[in-house]
Amino acid sequence: MYSNNKLSKAVRLAIAFGATSAFVGTAVAQQAAQDEESSARVERIEVTGSRLKRTDLEGALPITVIDREAIDMSGQMSVSDLLRNTTFNSFGSYRTTSGNTAQGTTQVSLRGLGSNRTLILIDGRRLPKSPLLGSAQDLNQIPLAAVERVEILQDGASAVYGSDAIGGVINIITRKDYTGAELKLGTARVGLPSEGGDREEGSFLIGAANSSSNVVAGFSWNNRDIVFERAFPWNAPNRGLSGYGNNWSEINATTGRPNTATGSQFSLAKACDFELYYTTVNPVNGTTPWCSYDFLKTNANDSSTGNQSAFFRANHNFNDDWKVYANATASKSKSFGRYAASLNDPGSIISATSPNNPTNPNSPLFDSTIGGNARPVGVFHRFAALGTRDTQVDGYNTDVMVGLEGNVNDVIVDFGARKSKTKVYNIGNGYLLRSAANIAMESGAYMLNDPFGERFTTVAERNAYQALLNSMNVTISRISQYDQEEAYASAAFDVFEMDAGTVQLVVGGEYRKEIYDDQYDSLSEAGVVGGSAGNSAGGDRTVKSAYFETLIPLMDKLEMNIAGRYEKYSDYGNDFAPKVSFCYEPIDGLVVRASWGQGFRAPSLDVLTQKPASSNPTVQDFVLCDIQGIPTANCLARQIRTEVVSNPALQSEQSTQYSLGLAYQPTDWLDFAVDYYNTSIEDTIRSIGLQTLINRQRSGDPIPAGLGIVRDPVTNEILESTTGFANDGTIDTSGLDFNFRTNFDFGEYGRLRQNLQISHVLEYANDGGRNLVRDPSVPRQRASLSHAYSIGDFDISFASNFIGKQFNNVTTVAGVTTRSGNIASYTTHDVQFTYNTGWNADITVGFQNVFAKEPQIGVSSAEGRNLDYSLYDAYGRISYVRYTQRF
């Protein structure tokens, strides 16, 4: 063991972790300096990214720490919102939305590499995957009130933690040493939507401790109201128009299928005079009558969410050498979403003699302006009479862990077991039984010019028609479960002494069993339900792991860390990930670090086992628009049917990453860190959606075998499409992280802490192609600047959040990329005021986005919504108040 001077130790505590979050580094440094005055040695502690406990904290890996003070100053009410707003969530991430199979879940994506390449830990153990996602973890499972701090490792860590840690690791550290009791209540109101989106939170925390034991327990809840798309000012009436209103098209002579191109659809005569249906003109030619459905009048943008959690943490020291610890969490989450009424199959055809055929002279929909004889036609209809599609999701999670830690002849052993269980019930109402709908349309029992049955006048007729509607209306269900059982053991010890210090080693092993079951109802499995997507999947696997890590002090002020992990999977194979890192302190206060490692991500159970599923994604067919001469900005989004297939032959992804950085504290009031990262992923497990296929077809980029688009040779509209997962190419990304912190103590005039954090993406490329930085949803920079001023009983904070500009239209011709349609940079400001009362309570008032900045509208996005909901918030000013009482 060896000790260092006070300033060096303070630097290690404050900045050797890397870019530390606002308000954290300076407080830690000051405390470290105070501790150093009373002790020349520092107790060994464990940090994220390493299994070793160290006497000194000059880690070679960049880590951001968000402590409890920073969490409270953020004003956020959930772990998901807290992490979504970090600069490392480079390109945004999924948040709970309506009309999605993952409704009720939220994710985070470090470095823009995807939520399934971001590993989330709870006290150093991996959070189980969400059964609704199968391949990623759900942040809604974590109660914010139980969190002591969050440590974000901005470097790959498969050598330490195994699969999924390619983009980085987020370690949620829960409260363990709290003494006393605390009650917290809060509420928030959003400013931009005219209704919905309001939030509330509450928690109760109690803890006790003595010389040998401590116990912490608590309960928390938070709720957020649903937000309807019609409540946003930019969603004006008639903006969300869909061709699936009441339109028809000719049958393509070559394919025998309806022409699905927007320009080929025509309004059904006398069939557009209903609520939510609108007679407009075809957006392609601007003249032909078109019967649209305004889905924005009924759709919810954000589903409502709620979480209730109870948690318990305890440990007991039997003696100086042995202790037992136990953690338990039980939570319930809920979500409600609403989506537009179901639509018919894009391939629906009615015969020449059907009462709903506009070419049939005997039909009440007969249109004499249509040339030719009676003939079969395609129809594009929205079944508004069945009502909206409503989805209720209820999730239940339990997580229990018990372990022992002890000292056996100077060997620190740690072993234990854990079991977690997550079950989700997903019920959807208002979905369409396609076979019944097609029969009803063909026979005329369901008339397209009277979908609500207004022609019926008697009670018996109305009841009979309601029974017909009920026969087309189905309730779907999805019951999903993800169980995880694990056992672990490790031994850490000092190997021998060198001139520069002690060589440390830790070896360990883990056993994990995962059981996944995602069961859809039988009608959805058969693919006969309109307006739904997905299919059943299920399987199990065991994972056996062995790892080692050693810390070698090569010379005074220079150390090397070597780690490796081997994982064997019962279903696909095995992987090994090595890592080596260096840390050097050439002068007091300056830490230089570097690391190199390899990583992997195992194929998840959902993509290995999912049954074929039909989907109707909303996409923009840029290829067709280009052929028709329609500008990209005017290329309308529409729903196109596709089939999603599984791939049991998937292999793991492989990554290589390295980083270089330095951290320096030149004065007592200033410290900063700069880190460079470079990550390359091969054989990526990639979800190839229909929009991706369209974009690749347009740009000439490769499409994986087994997936693709079949177009009509004459009209070029999409006839068939197959989407799914594949080991597809590479991802390369690199960038810089900057962090600057100041800490000024003005004595009786207060204390000011400032933090500037910048993530700057240098490159993001797929398959060795062009740099995608500044494409839509790929900003070059994200930054945050915060100020916290404390004086007397008052704390005041002000923070600014920045998202860099992008370009809406990007085309590449002959290797030359042209960008146009500027998406302006986006900056918001938050302010918070806290009064520390004389009765051991805090009263907090705050405003997120205090100047009510609105995101830019008219942006191409994966959702086809003209606003990137993954990257930007759309709530205007959020006003909140919180009361905290301590006992």
Secondary structure, DSSP 8 states (H G I E B T S, - for coil): -----HHHHHHHHHHTT-S--TTTHHHHHHHHHHHHHH-SS---EE-TT-SSEESS---SS-EEEEEHHHHHHHT-SSHHHHHHTSTTSTT------TTSTTTT-----GGGS-GGGEEEEETTEE--B-TTTSSSB-GGGS-GGGEEEEEEE-S--HHHH-TT-SSEEEEEEE--S--EEEEEEEEEEESSSSS---EEEEEEEEEEE-SSEEEEEEEEEEEE--EEGGGSTTS-TT-SEES-BEEEE-B-TTTSSB--SGGG-EE-TT---STTEEEEE-TTTS-SEEEEEEGGGT-EEE-EEEEEEEEEEEEEESSSSEEEEEEEEEEEEEEEEEE---B--TT-EE-TT-TT-TT-TTSTT--TTS-SS---EEEEEB-GGG--EEEEEEEEEEEEEEEEEEEETTEEEEEEEEEEEEEEEEEEEEEEEHHHHHHHHHHTSS-TT-TT-TT--SHHHHHHHHHHHHHHEEEEEEEEEEEEEEEEEEEEEEEEEETTEEEEEEEEEEEEEEEEEEEE-HHHHHT-EET-----EEEEEEEEEEEEEEEEEEETTEEEEEEEEEEEESSS-EEEEEEEEEEE-SSTTEEEEEEEEEEEE---HHHHH---EEE--EEE-HHHHHHHT--GGG--EEE--EEEE--TT---EEEEEEEEEEEEEEETTEEEEEEEEEEEEES-EEEE-HHHHHHHHHHT----TT-EEEE-TTT--EEEEEEEEEE--EEEEEEEEEEEEEEEE-GGG-EEEEEEEEEEEEEEEETT----TTSTT--SEEEEEEEEEEETTEEEEEEEEEE--EEEEEEEETTEEEEEEEE--EEEEEEEEEEE-TTSEEEEEEEESTT-----SS---TTSSSS-TTT------EEEEEEEEE-
